[in-house]
């Protein structure tokens, strides 16, 4: 969104799970990311950041002026924030706990305060904590995989209805496309997604995304995704 607005910025990556005390030490009121300092203000959460950016630089807008369309965009943005994004997050931590070989690929291009090799070599305890904090249990992953086709259907519907996927990306585009793009880092899941409108939308908006997760799900888990994944 910052690039879309043409606002220069400095990016700092924080170690997952350990970011909470760091944010507190930096004066942010909450322990969540993304977190941004803008003109001395501390703003957290992608939805709050989108609105702050529209105030800072109104054009191009991230939220449409038309009230009816804005309501639909905010509905899609809320879905992406509160329902969709937790799925790839839980799946990723669950998968990395079982096969940490993908860790280094997800660290490509990162701006952590340590060498990538050190971060990868010491990732075991971080993954364990993140699994617990994100509730990435076998039961949660089962539910996420079973519900994923329906979530992708909803993304496809938002695209078909013109809520997202237009020539001018809005806040919901960025909220949803990034989560779908993370799902496409899974070798098991990409065939299910890439030919759908949701997958094409994610690739168009986020063509470059670090990370690759080798096959990790069992046949029983993949069966939850339906015939498309077979």
Secondary structure as UniProt FT lines:
FT   HELIX           2..5
FT   TURN            16..18
FT   HELIX           19..25
FT   TURN            26..27
FT   STRAND          35..38
FT   TURN            39..40
FT   STRAND          41..44
FT   HELIX           46..56
FT   HELIX           67..79
FT   HELIX           80..84
FT   HELIX           85..98
FT   HELIX           100..102
FT   HELIX           103..106
FT   TURN            107..109
FT   HELIX           116..121
FT   HELIX           123..133
FT   TURN            134..135
FT   HELIX           138..160
FT   TURN            161..162
FT   HELIX           171..183
FT   TURN            184..185
FT   HELIX           187..193
FT   TURN            194..195
FT   HELIX           197..205
FT   HELIX           219..223
FT   TURN            224..225
FT   HELIX           227..229
//
